[in-house]
Amino acid sequence: MIRLGGWCARRLCSAAVPAGRRGAAGGLGLAGGRALRVLVDMDGVLADFEGGFLRKFRARFPDQPFIALEDRRGFWVSEQYGRLRPGLSVSVPAPPRAGPPSRPEPQTPPLRR
């Protein structure tokens, strides 16, 4: 179970319902008893990559097949979309590659004794 700011991200405690209001929404809460995938980056920021990707993909390619959030598996979106239909993964943006820093790091002079 992960609690962030009073919100509970676990299926058994009504995901998407504030921790203090469990049971107030009735039944299993807004998530309908489904597992909730939460991505937290290194700075502790919540990110809804899956939902954001699906909204943008469907807006840009409305006639292309897509994978519902409940059916998404794995880490790389392009792998699963490539299995859905050959060539479809070309439409999925590639993850950013690590490259040189945008500006050089300042060099500190050596200490003199």
Phi, psi and omega per residue, in radians:
M1 nan 2.387 3.105
I2 -2.083 2.195 3.075
R3 -2.003 2.177 -3.142
L4 -2.247 1.946 3.102
G5 1.037 0.620 3.118
G6 1.527 -0.074 3.110
W7 -1.695 2.484 -3.091
C8 -1.886 2.243 3.132
A9 -1.972 1.180 3.117
R10 -2.600 2.435 -3.038
R11 -1.054 -0.733 -3.043
L12 -1.262 -0.284 -3.120
C13 -1.980 0.615 3.050
S14 1.044 1.350 3.118
A15 -0.991 2.594 3.124
A16 1.245 0.229 3.045
V17 -2.089 2.332 3.134
P18 -0.931 2.486 -3.056
A19 -0.981 -0.611 -3.125
G20 -1.348 -0.194 -3.062
R21 -2.011 0.314 3.120
R22 -1.015 2.395 -3.126
G23 1.592 -0.413 3.141
A24 -1.200 -0.518 -3.132
A25 -1.406 -0.215 3.126
G26 1.435 2.273 3.091
G27 1.198 -2.364 -3.045
L28 -1.589 0.099 3.092
G29 1.569 -3.018 -3.052
L30 -1.181 -0.459 -3.092
A31 -1.370 -0.159 3.098
G32 1.188 0.397 3.102
G33 1.450 0.092 3.123
R34 -1.445 2.726 3.061
A35 -1.162 2.599 -3.125
L36 -2.031 2.169 3.113
R37 -1.660 2.097 -3.110
V38 -2.066 2.230 3.093
L39 -1.884 2.118 3.116
V40 -2.072 2.166 -3.125
D41 -1.407 -3.130 -3.034
M42 -1.131 -0.362 3.117
D43 -1.599 0.052 3.133
G44 1.452 0.317 -3.125
V45 -1.595 2.290 3.077
L46 -1.289 2.462 3.133
A47 -2.333 2.313 3.073
D48 -1.831 1.202 -3.115
F49 -1.107 -0.818 -3.063
E50 -1.052 -0.853 -3.122
G51 -1.140 -0.747 3.128
G52 -1.122 -0.737 3.116
F53 -1.082 -0.821 -3.088
L54 -1.102 -0.734 3.110
R55 -1.058 -0.803 -3.114
K56 -1.222 -0.681 3.135
F57 -1.099 -0.802 -3.116
R58 -1.197 -0.560 3.100
A59 -1.218 -0.688 -3.088
R60 -1.422 -0.603 -3.106
F61 -2.194 1.208 -3.047
P62 -1.142 -0.420 -3.108
D63 -1.657 -0.010 -3.135
Q64 -1.555 2.607 3.051
P65 -1.163 2.680 3.136
F66 -2.440 2.926 3.135
I67 -1.925 2.122 3.138
A68 -1.105 2.688 -3.125
L69 -0.983 -0.648 -3.117
E70 -1.159 -0.421 -3.080
D71 -1.714 -0.086 -3.134
R72 -1.188 2.340 3.108
R73 -2.382 2.603 3.060
G74 1.499 -3.108 -3.061
F75 -1.678 -0.849 -3.062
W76 -1.469 2.097 3.104
V77 -1.118 -0.700 -3.074
S78 -1.094 -0.558 3.133
E79 -1.142 -0.826 -3.096
Q80 -1.235 -0.655 3.097
Y81 -1.194 -0.567 3.079
G82 -1.154 -0.586 3.086
R83 -1.314 -0.463 3.129
L84 -1.137 -0.793 3.089
R85 -2.757 2.243 -3.135
P86 -0.989 2.391 3.129
G87 1.544 -0.255 -3.125
L88 -1.238 -0.493 -3.132
S89 -1.187 -0.271 3.078
V90 -1.146 -0.524 3.133
S91 -1.293 -0.339 -3.099
V92 -1.486 2.204 -3.125
P93 -1.123 2.481 3.124
A94 -1.321 2.656 3.091
P95 -1.154 2.644 3.141
P96 -1.119 2.505 3.120
R97 -1.676 2.533 3.077
A98 -1.254 2.313 -3.126
G99 -2.387 -2.987 3.131
P100 -1.161 2.656 3.116
P101 -1.074 2.671 -3.080
S102 -1.153 -0.518 3.051
R103 -2.433 2.574 -3.083
P104 -1.156 2.535 3.077
E105 -1.239 2.417 3.117
P106 -1.173 2.419 3.134
Q107 -1.553 2.294 3.096
T108 -1.576 2.372 3.136
P109 -1.198 2.599 3.120
P110 -1.158 2.599 3.108
L111 -1.272 2.408 3.095
R112 -1.782 2.472 3.111
R113 -1.911 nan nan
